[in-house]
Amino acid sequence: IMFHSDEYLAGQLYADETFTNVEQPGSWHVEKARKKILKWIEVKAKVGFTEWDSNCYYDEDLAPLLNLADFAADEEIATQAAMILDVMFFDMAVDSFRGTYGTSHGRTYPGQVTSGRREATSGVQKIAWGMGNFNNPNNMTAVSLATSRRYRVPEVIERIAQHMPDEVENRERQSLHIDDVARYGLSFSDPDTAMLAWGAGHANARSVDDTFGLAEAFKSHRFSVVMAPYAVAVAGTYKELDTRGIPHDGDIGRQTLARVDKVTFRTPDYQLSSAQDYRKGKPGFQQHIWQATLGPDAVTFALHRGNADEKVFKYWVGRFPRAVQHRNLLIALFDVPDETYPGPKTIFPPDASGNAMPSPGPSEEELLAYTVAVFRRDAFDEVVEKGGWIFARKGKGYLALHSANGYRWEK
């Protein structure tokens, strides 16, 4: 949506001038981008987001939508942008605890979840309904929302965010199911809709060939150095599994973002949220499955790490647990295999460097034989350890954490 909004607004501003990269006037770009904007909004309105409740990437969705709501001359574009903004702010309101977006996330980074004070939506929530904190003066969405002349968060959503009933439970489903891609008018081989379809899994066994075909048509340098080498390794892994007669469901890629069923349970003293039974046992990338939140710093979650090197944060999620939540009780079962998938390694192109690096292939997983819990003792008012349990209190909120195989403190 950021690319589409940029094209639309630039074309609108310079409607009669020729853009020399394609030798077309701005008005041509307006019509081209208009179709993509409306399709993007249509799909998100129907199925939600593949990177659901992403506290870092919602910042990159909200800002361009605010630009469209403010500056699009086409009333349909401006209105629909404002409508999907309402949906996103509502999602944030019902899944946040006193300004901390402490829910399961379809994509996030370690620094965005270890403290609610640092996440990208904190300043936005402070502006929208008075909770959170101003942590980044350069935050795109916070600046866009604060300076917007046409959009304001609806008062009813402000009140929902501020309301603290004794109990509230939110259940929602987001993202595409890969089998439903065609149902929404999307195709992995169509240049106009492939990016939306890729959200369901561009390295899935049913889409990888179309992915290569589209890449050949686009001739994208970034695809050739970042995505294609990993997709080649994944395709080779599928082939090796089939050759050996090892059953699989065609879903072993880290980038698959399948349909998710979420639960959030909140009281005035704490919040617990999770993605229920989400791709259990599969490789993860940057997804966040569950979190307990008792304050901006008093957050707790556990995960399987994908890499022992703390500097390689790109692979901070390894294998997913099978998580199930009922109200304020959550069980996460980790079943990490002893052996990796068979298949080739990722071949790194010579010009891959910095942030433009492909992921290691499925056969290159480390499969660390332990999980990691984030639990900051100094963020709680009281911590007690007894009988293999860790008990904690923050204000009037209480938390109990237990590991079946015991635990030890790292710091």
For each residue, the residues with C-beta under 8 A, 3 or more apart:
1: 4 5 37 40 61 64 65
2: 5 6 60 61 63 64
3: 6 7
4: 1 7 8 33 36 37 40 64
5: 1 2 8 9 33 37 64 65 67 68
6: 2 3 9 10 64
7: 3 4 10 11 29 32 33
8: 4 5 11 12 29 30 33 34 37 68 72 77
9: 5 6 12 13 67 68 71 72
10: 6 7 13 14 26 29
11: 7 8 14 15 19 25 26 27 28 29 30 32 33
12: 8 9 15 26 30 71 72 73
13: 9 10 26
14: 10 11 17 19 26
15: 11 12 25 26 27 30
16: 25 26 27
17: 14 25 26
18: 23 24 25
19: 11 14 22 23 24 25 26 29
20: 23
21:
22: 19 28
23: 18 19 20
24: 18 19 28 29
25: 11 15 16 17 18 19 28 29
26: 10 11 12 13 14 15 16 17 19 29 30
27: 11 15 16 30 31
28: 11 22 24 25 31 32
29: 7 8 10 11 19 24 25 26 32 33
30: 8 11 12 15 26 27 33 34
31: 27 28 34 35
32: 7 11 28 29 35 36
33: 4 5 7 8 11 29 30 36 37
34: 8 30 31 37 38 74 77
35: 31 32 38 39 192
36: 4 32 33 39 40 192
37: 1 4 5 8 33 34 40 41 68 77 80 81
38: 34 35 41 42 76 77 80
39: 35 36 42 43 185 192 193 196
40: 1 4 36 37 43 44 196
41: 37 38 44 45 80 81 83 84
42: 38 39 45 46 184
43: 39 40 46 47 176 184 186 196
44: 40 41 47 48 49 84 87
45: 41 42 83 84 87
46: 42 43 184
47: 43 44 174 175 176 180 184 259
48: 44 52 172 173 174 175
49: 44 52 53 54 61 106 174 175
50: 106 174 175 176 199 200 257
51: 54 57 105 106 107 199 257
52: 48 49 104 105 106 174 175 260 262
53: 49 58 91 92 95 101 103 104 105 106 174 262
54: 49 51 57 58 105 106 107 108
55: 58 59 101 105 108 112 113 119 120 121
56: 59 60 107 108 109 112 119 120
57: 51 54 60 61 107
58: 53 54 55 61 62 88 92 120 121 141
59: 55 56 62 63 120 121 124 139 140 141
60: 2 56 57 63 64 140
61: 1 2 49 57 58 64 65 88
62: 58 59 65 66 85 88 124 140 141 144 145
63: 2 59 60 66 67 140 141 144
64: 1 2 4 5 6 60 61 67 68
65: 1 5 61 62 68 69 81 82 84 85 88
66: 62 63 69 70 81 85 141 144 145 148 151
67: 5 9 63 64 70 71 144
68: 5 8 9 37 64 65 71 72 77 78 81
69: 65 66 72 78 81 82 85 148 150 151
70: 66 67 78 144 148 149 150 151
71: 9 12 67 68
72: 8 9 12 68 69 77 78 81
73: 12 78
74: 34 77 78
75: 78 79
76: 38 79 80
77: 8 34 37 38 68 72 74 80 81
78: 68 69 70 72 73 74 75 81 82 150
79: 75 76 82 83
80: 37 38 41 76 77 83 84
81: 37 41 65 66 68 69 72 77 78 84 85
82: 65 69 78 79 85 86 150 151
83: 41 45 79 80 86 87
84: 41 44 45 65 80 81 87 88
85: 62 65 66 69 81 82 88 89 151
86: 82 83 89 90 153 154 157
87: 44 45 83 84 90 91
88: 58 61 62 65 84 85 91 92
89: 85 86 92 93 128 153 154 157
90: 86 87 93 94 157 160
91: 53 87 88 94 95 172
92: 53 58 88 89 95 96 101 121 124 125 128 161
93: 89 90 96 129 157 158 160 161
94: 90 91 160 161 168 170 264
95: 53 91 92 101 102 103 170 262 264 273
96: 92 93 99 100 101 102 103 121 125 131 161 271
97: 100 102 116 266 270 271 293 294
98: 131 295 296
99: 96 116 122 125 126 131 132 133 296
100: 96 97 116 119 122 132 293 295 296 299
101: 53 55 92 95 96 105 116 119 121 122 125
102: 95 96 97 116 271 273 291 292 293 299
103: 53 95 96 262 264 271 273 291
104: 52 53 260 262 273 274 275 278 287 288 289 290 291
105: 51 52 53 54 55 101 108 112 113 287 288
106: 49 50 51 52 53 54 174 175 257 260 287
107: 51 54 56 57 257 285 286 287
108: 54 55 56 105 112 113 286 287 288
109: 56 112 113 286 313 316
110: 113 114 313 316
111: 114 115 118
112: 55 56 105 108 109 118 119 120
113: 55 105 108 109 110 119 288 291 299 301 374
114: 110 111 118 299 374 376
115: 111 118 119 296 297 299
116: 97 99 100 101 102 119 122 132 293 295 296 297 299
117: 122 133 135 296 297
118: 111 112 114 115 122 135
119: 55 56 100 101 112 113 115 116 122 135
120: 55 56 58 59 112 123 124 136 139 141
121: 55 58 59 92 96 101 124 125 132 141
122: 99 100 101 116 117 118 119 125 126 132 133 134 135 296
123: 120 126 127 132 133 134 135 136 139 142
124: 59 62 92 120 121 127 128 132 139 141 142 145
125: 92 96 99 101 121 122 128 129 131 132 161
126: 99 122 123 130 131 132 133 134 142
127: 123 124 142 145 146
128: 89 92 124 125 145 153 157 158 161
129: 93 125 153 157 158 161 162
130: 126 162
131: 96 98 99 125 126 161 162
132: 99 100 116 121 122 123 124 125 126
133: 99 117 122 123 126 296
134: 122 123 126 137 142
135: 117 118 119 122 123 139
136: 120 123 139 142
137: 134 143
138: 143
139: 59 120 123 124 135 136 142 143
140: 59 60 62 63 143 144
141: 58 59 62 63 66 120 121 124 144 145
142: 123 124 126 127 134 136 139 145 146
143: 137 138 139 140 146 147
144: 62 63 66 67 70 140 141 147 148
145: 62 66 124 127 128 141 142 148 151 153
146: 127 142 143
147: 143 144
148: 66 69 70 144 145 151 152
149: 70
150: 69 70 78 82
151: 66 69 70 82 85 145 148
152: 148
153: 86 89 128 129 145 157 158
154: 86 89 157 158
155: 158 159
156: 159 160
157: 86 89 90 93 128 129 153 154 160 161
158: 93 128 129 153 154 155 161 162
159: 155 156 162 163
160: 90 93 94 156 157 163
161: 92 93 94 96 125 128 129 131 157 158
162: 129 130 131 158 159
163: 159 160
164: 267 268
165: 168 268
166: 267 268
167: 265 266 267
168: 94 165 265 266 267
169: 263 264 265 266 327
170: 94 95 262 263 264 266
171: 261 262 263
172: 48 91 261 262
173: 48 259 260 261 262
174: 47 48 49 50 52 53 106 259 260 262
175: 47 48 49 50 52 106 199 200 257 258 259 260
176: 43 47 50 180 181 184 186 197 199 200 258 259
177: 180 200 258 259
178: 181 200 201 204 206 207 251 256 258
179:
180: 47 176 177 183 184 200
181: 176 178 184 186 187 188 197 200
182: 185 186 187
183: 180
184: 42 43 46 47 176 180 181 196
185: 39 182 193
186: 43 176 181 182 190 193 194 196 197
187: 181 182 190 193 194 197 210
188: 181 194 197 198 202 207 210 211 214
189: 194 210 213 214
190: 186 187 193 194 197
191: 194 214 217 218
192: 35 36 39
193: 39 185 186 187 190 196 197
194: 186 187 188 189 190 191 197 198 210 211 214
195: 198 199
196: 39 40 43 184 186 193 199
197: 176 181 186 187 188 190 193 194 200 202 207
198: 188 194 195 201 202 207 211
199: 50 51 175 176 195 196 257
200: 50 175 176 177 178 180 181 197 204 207 256 257 258
201: 178 198 204 207 251 253 255 256 257 258
202: 188 197 198 207 208 211 227 231 253 255
203: 207 208 211 230 231 234 253 254 255 256
204: 178 200 201 207 208 250 251 253 256
205: 208 238 248 250 251
206: 178 250
207: 178 188 197 198 200 201 202 203 204 210 211
208: 202 203 204 205 211 212 231 234 235 238
209: 212 213 235
210: 187 188 189 194 207 213 214
211: 188 194 198 202 203 207 208 214 215 227 231
212: 208 209 215 216 228 231 235
213: 189 209 210 216 217
214: 188 189 191 194 210 211 217 218
215: 211 212 218 219 220 223 224 227 228
216: 212 213 219
217: 191 213 214
218: 191 214 215 223
219: 215 216
220: 215 223 224
221: 224 225
222: 225 226 227 356
223: 215 218 220 226 227 228
224: 215 220 221 227 228 349
225: 221 222 228 229 349 351 352 356 357 358
226: 222 223 229 230 352 356 357 358
227: 202 211 215 222 223 224 230 231 358
228: 212 215 223 224 225 231 232 358
229: 225 226 232 233 346 347 348 349 352 358
230: 203 226 227 233 234 253 255 346 358 359 360 361
231: 202 203 208 211 212 227 228 234 235
232: 228 229 235 236 344 346 347
233: 229 230 236 237 343 344 345 346 347 360 361 362 363
234: 203 208 230 231 237 238 252 253 343 361 362
235: 208 209 212 231 232 238 239
236: 232 233 239 240 343 344 361
237: 233 234 240 241 252 341 342 343 344 361 362 363
238: 205 208 234 235 241 242 248 250 252 343
239: 235 236 242 243 343
240: 236 237 243 244 341 342 343 344
241: 237 238 244 246 247 248 341 342 343
242: 238 239 245 246
243: 239 240
244: 240 241 342
245: 242
246: 241 242 342
247: 241
248: 205 238 241 251 252
249:
250: 204 205 206 238
251: 178 201 204 205 248 256 258 279 282
252: 234 237 238 248 282 283 341 362
253: 201 202 203 204 230 234 256 283 362
254: 203 283 284 285 359
255: 201 202 203 230 285 359
256: 178 200 201 203 204 251 253 279 282
257: 50 51 106 107 175 199 200 201 287
258: 175 176 177 178 200 201 251 278 279
259: 47 173 174 175 176 177
260: 52 104 106 173 174 175 275 276 278
261: 171 172 173 275 276 277 278
262: 52 53 95 103 104 170 171 172 173 174 273 274 275 276
263: 169 170 171 273 274 276 325
264: 94 95 103 169 170 271 272 273
265: 167 168 169 271 272 273 325 327 328
266: 97 167 168 169 170 270 271 272
267: 164 166 167 168 270 271 328 397
268: 164 165 166 396
269: 294 394 395 396 397 398
270: 97 266 267 292 293 294 328 394 397 398 399
271: 96 97 102 103 264 265 266 267 292 293 294
272: 264 265 266 290 291 292 293 325 327 328 330
273: 95 102 103 104 262 263 264 265 290 291 293 325
274: 104 262 263 289 290 291 323 324 325 330 332
275: 104 260 261 262 278 287 289 290 323
276: 260 261 262 263 323 324 325
277: 261 280 322 323 324
278: 104 258 260 261 275 287 289 320 323
279: 251 256 258 282 284 320
280: 277 320 321 322 323 333 335
281: 319 320 322 335 337
282: 251 252 256 279 319 320
283: 252 253 254 306 318 319 320 362 365
284: 254 279 287 289 303 304 306 317 318 319 320
285: 107 254 255 315 317 359
286: 107 108 109 314 316 317
287: 104 105 106 107 108 257 275 278 284 317 320
288: 104 105 108 113 291 301 303 317
289: 104 274 275 278 284 301 303 320 321 323 332
290: 104 272 273 274 275 301 302 323 325 330 332
291: 102 103 104 113 272 273 274 288 299 300 301
292: 102 270 271 272 299 300 301 330 399
293: 97 100 102 116 270 271 272 273 298 299
294: 97 269 270 271 298 299 380 392 394 395 397 399
295: 98 100 116 298 299 379 394 395 397
296: 98 99 100 115 116 117 122 133 299
297: 115 116 117 376 379
298: 293 294 295 376 379 380 392 394 397
299: 100 102 113 114 115 116 291 292 293 294 295 296 374 376 379
300: 291 292 373 374 375 392 399 401
301: 113 288 289 290 291 292 373 374
302: 290 321 332 371 372 373 374 401 403
303: 284 288 289 316 317 318 321 371 372
304: 284 317 318 319 320 321 334 336 368 371 372
305: 308 315 316 317 318 368 371 372
306: 283 284 315 316 317 318 319 365 366 368
307: 312 314 315 316 318 366
308: 305 366 368
309: 312
310: 313
311:
312: 307 309 315
313: 109 110 310 316
314: 286 307 357 359
315: 285 305 306 307 312 318 359 360
316: 109 110 286 303 305 306 307 313
317: 284 285 286 287 288 303 304 305 306 320
318: 283 284 303 304 305 306 307 315 336 365 366 367 368
319: 281 282 283 284 304 306 334 335 336 337 367
320: 278 279 280 281 282 283 284 287 289 304 317
321: 280 289 302 303 304 332 333 334
322: 277 280 281 332 333 335
323: 274 275 276 277 278 280 289 290 330 331 332 333
324: 274 276 277 330 331
325: 263 265 272 273 274 276 290 329 330 331
326: 329
327: 169 265 272
328: 265 267 270 272
329: 325 326
330: 272 274 290 292 323 324 325
331: 323 324 325
332: 274 289 290 302 321 322 323
333: 280 321 322 323
334: 304 319 321 371
335: 280 281 319 322
336: 304 318 319 367 368 369
337: 281 319 340 367
338: 367
339: 367
340: 337 362 363 364 365 367
341: 237 240 241 252 362 363 365
342: 237 240 241 244 246 363
343: 233 234 236 237 238 239 240 241 361 362 363
344: 232 233 236 237 240 347 361 363
345: 233 360 361 363 364
346: 229 230 232 233 358 359 360 361 364
347: 229 232 233 344
348: 229 352 357 358
349: 224 225 229 352 358
350:
351: 225
352: 225 226 229 348 349 356 357 358
353: 356 357
354: 357
355:
356: 222 225 226 352 353
357: 225 226 314 348 352 353 354
358: 225 226 227 228 229 230 346 348 349 352
359: 230 254 255 285 314 315 346
360: 230 233 315 345 346 364 365
361: 230 233 234 236 237 343 344 345 346 364
362: 233 234 237 252 253 283 340 341 343 365
363: 233 237 340 341 342 343 344 345
364: 340 345 346 360 361
365: 283 306 318 340 341 360 362
366: 306 307 308 318
367: 318 319 336 337 338 339 340
368: 304 305 306 308 318 336
369: 336
370:
371: 302 303 304 305 334 403
372: 302 303 304 305 410
373: 300 301 302 401 403 407
374: 113 114 299 300 301 302
375: 300 390 392 401
376: 114 297 298 299 379 380
377: 380 383 392
378:
379: 295 297 298 299 376 394
380: 294 298 376 377 383 392 393 394 399
381: 393 394 395
382: 392 393
383: 377 380 390 391 392 393
384: 390 391 392
385: 389 390 391
386: 389 391
387:
388: 402 403 406 407
389: 385 386 400 401 402
390: 375 383 384 385 400 401 402 407
391: 383 384 385 386 398 399 400
392: 294 298 300 375 377 380 382 383 384 398 399 400 401
393: 380 381 382 383 397 398 399
394: 269 270 294 295 298 379 380 381 397 399
395: 269 294 295 381
396: 268 269
397: 267 269 270 294 295 298 393 394
398: 269 270 391 392 393
399: 270 292 294 300 380 391 392 393 394
400: 389 390 391 392
401: 300 302 373 375 389 390 392
402: 388 389 390
403: 302 371 373 388 406 407
404:
405:
406: 388 403
407: 373 388 390 403
408:
409:
410: 372
411:
